[in-house]
Amino acid sequence: MTFFYTKIFQKNAIKFVTLIRKIFAMKNLFYILAIFLVVIIISCNANKTAITKSKNTAPQASDTTKITNKDLEYEVIIIDPGFTTWLNSMAYPRGFYTQSYLEAKNQLYINEWNNRFLQPQRYSRDLYEMSIDYDSNINYGYEVNYLIYNYMVYFQNNYNQKLFGRVPLR
């Protein structure tokens, strides 16, 4: 008789242990789900604050680079968020390139830019908003050529465009 009771007790004990394991598994699952929900709520709130801060899209003074030369009567204005920061941190310093190198590269880049401007059905007007009037017979000076060249490099890297040849990473 004792043998019969032990078998029943063993079966019930196994069922009890299995039930306890399921309860702990469900309890762990509950904790995991609770943590997951907390993380989702926190991340949603973090995104809301980031979006509200980035809604201010008006260009600031630091986003504008302006070059003027009253003798030649020209003005170059570059308004692109991040360009000034990129120029100060990533671009090679002034004097690294020769003026003739910058003029040659600018001529190639600007020709392709203007070709893309003339094809609005193929290229986005958001990227190519206006044509660039650049005459290779005019000596714009080193500073203008340096800034135009670096803007073209910045533009190609930042907007994933390839105007001509290999795109420098700087």
GIBEL-V20498 format. One record per helix or strand. SS is the DSSP state (~ for helix, > for strand). FROM is the first residue (numbers start at 1). LEN is the number of residues. Records with the same first field share a line. If there is no record, write none. Layout:
SS->FROM-LEN / FROM-LEN
//
This chain:
~->2-53 / 61-3 / 83-7 / 99-19 / 142-17
>->64-6 / 74-6
//
